[in-house]
């Protein structure tokens, strides 16, 4: 019990650090997603339909939620990056789907 209390106190003290780690991992996952699309484009392969659907649904959800996050500067930046990355990824996937 004492260990869990100590751990929860440490997590509460470091919540900004945890948020920043989560934000960085979110950006890394976006870069990996875009990188995968570029690899598919260079190797002239078709994407899996699930990736195209995931990219489209994620872009749609970001676009729909954007007005509610637009009041904070940091959320505008994150939303803009998400729209750019998932929009470009979807475009790359659709190009690969049509061409190959």
C-alpha positions as CSV (number, residue, x, y, z in Angstrom):
1,X,0.0,0.0,0.0
2,X,2.8,2.4,0.9
3,X,4.5,1.8,-2.5
4,X,1.4,2.6,-4.5
5,X,0.8,5.8,-2.5
6,X,4.4,6.9,-3.0
7,X,4.1,6.1,-6.7
8,X,0.9,8.0,-7.1
9,X,2.4,11.0,-5.3
10,X,5.4,11.0,-7.6
11,X,3.1,10.8,-10.7
12,X,1.0,13.7,-9.5
13,X,4.2,15.8,-8.9
14,X,5.4,15.0,-12.4
15,X,2.2,15.2,-14.4
16,X,3.7,17.9,-16.7
17,X,6.6,15.6,-17.5
18,X,4.2,12.7,-18.2
19,X,2.1,14.9,-20.5
20,X,5.2,16.0,-22.4
21,X,6.3,12.3,-22.8
22,X,2.9,11.4,-24.1
23,X,2.9,14.4,-26.5
24,X,6.3,13.4,-27.8
25,X,5.2,9.8,-28.3
26,X,2.2,11.1,-30.2
27,X,4.4,13.1,-32.6
28,X,6.7,10.1,-33.0
29,X,3.8,7.9,-34.0
30,X,2.6,10.4,-36.5
31,X,6.1,10.5,-38.1
32,X,6.2,6.7,-38.2
33,X,2.8,6.7,-39.9
34,X,4.0,9.2,-42.5
35,X,7.3,7.4,-43.0
36,X,5.4,4.1,-43.7
37,X,3.4,5.9,-46.4
38,X,6.6,7.2,-48.0
39,X,8.2,3.7,-47.9
40,X,5.1,2.4,-49.7
41,X,5.3,5.1,-52.3
42,X,9.0,4.5,-53.0
43,X,8.6,0.7,-53.1
44,X,5.5,1.0,-55.3
45,X,3.3,-1.1,-53.1
46,X,-0.4,-0.9,-52.3
47,X,-1.4,-0.1,-48.7
48,X,-3.6,-2.4,-46.7
49,X,-7.2,-1.2,-46.7
50,X,-7.2,-1.0,-42.9
51,X,-4.4,1.6,-43.1
52,X,-6.3,3.7,-45.5
53,X,-9.4,3.5,-43.4
54,X,-7.5,4.2,-40.2
55,X,-5.8,7.2,-41.8
56,X,-9.1,8.6,-43.1
57,X,-11.0,8.0,-39.9
58,X,-8.2,9.6,-37.8
59,X,-8.1,12.6,-40.1
60,X,-11.9,12.9,-39.9
61,X,-11.9,12.8,-36.1
62,X,-9.2,15.5,-35.9
63,X,-11.1,17.7,-38.3
64,X,-14.4,17.2,-36.4
65,X,-12.8,17.9,-33.0
66,X,-10.6,20.8,-34.2
67,X,-13.1,23.7,-33.3
68,X,-13.2,22.5,-29.7
69,X,-9.5,22.5,-29.3
70,X,-8.8,25.8,-31.1
71,X,-8.8,28.0,-28.0
72,X,-5.3,27.0,-26.8
73,X,-2.2,27.7,-28.8
74,X,-0.6,24.3,-28.1
75,X,-3.7,22.5,-29.2
76,X,-3.9,24.5,-32.4
77,X,-0.3,23.4,-33.2
78,X,-1.0,19.8,-32.4
79,X,-4.2,19.8,-34.4
80,X,-2.5,21.5,-37.4
81,X,0.3,18.9,-37.3
82,X,-2.2,16.1,-37.0
83,X,-4.3,17.4,-40.0
84,X,-1.1,17.8,-42.1
85,X,0.4,14.4,-41.3
86,X,-2.8,12.3,-41.6
87,X,-3.9,14.3,-44.6
88,X,-0.6,13.7,-46.4
89,X,-0.5,10.1,-45.3
90,X,-4.1,9.5,-46.6
91,X,-3.1,11.2,-49.9
92,X,0.0,9.0,-50.2
93,X,-2.0,5.9,-49.4
94,X,-4.7,6.8,-52.0
95,X,-2.0,7.5,-54.7
96,X,-0.4,4.1,-53.9
97,X,-3.8,2.4,-54.0
98,X,-4.7,3.9,-57.4
99,X,-1.3,3.6,-59.1
100,X,-0.1,0.2,-57.9
